[in-house]
């Protein structure tokens, strides 16, 4: 890996949180899958478009892009070694040859100038330590006229479905886990416009998108999945077992309201962002 400036995130995603996400990649991919269609429709990847995926994680979006860019290439970049390892394994298992995964800090990585037609991201761009500098670096990897499309979470609302479903957890969630630091950095559309403008990108557009997020087979499975996620595990590490047991029971009861024939589905909200390198 080349130079790393985002030391805090590098340590977090190469630690237990990154390993836990990689080990449970199908669960996280299922949770986020509903956002792929609007993202890819806006991106409009053609079969000769070279695509760069920033903060690719375990590579689900990169692999989808590679299938669309059948006569070109897709490159996924992530700071997490466990995630990149999992992405490479999945690409090999699926027999997708026009894809590559690099472990790198996209904030400063020396991308090929004008080397890509399209840049995408499923949230990884929210973790930069210096967002304007990072986006400027990534923008240089786009050819003039190239498109950048990504999603980032909207700010959490106390009346959202997720907040209601996980209300039992709220008193225990005292601070973000190491890997969760920065998750809300691009939750304000005005800041998105400002950061991308400072990076030299144009035609910035931000619009809300909602999708049902898959949390598990049933309420019990979804409760265990949520309790096992990095930010929750981090905040529960000093909580006594009886309190955790009560929280699991309360969480399971609340999640039952969101059970559907195909599993527990909770509506989530993101910003779908697009921009162009002039």
Protein Blocks (a to p, Z undefined) as FASTA:
>chain_A
ZZdfblmlmmmmmmmmlmmmmmmmmmmmmmmmmmmmmmmmmnopafkbccddehklnomm
mmmmmmmmmmbccddddfbfklmmmmmmmmmmnopakbccddddfklpccdehkbfbdcd
ehjlmmpfblmlmmmmmmmmpcghiacdddddddddfkbmklmmmmmmmmmmmbccfklg
ojlmmmpfklmmmmmmmnopahiacddddddddfbjblmlmmmmmmmpmklmmmmmmpcf
klmmmmmmmmmmmmmmmgcfkbccddddddddddddZZ
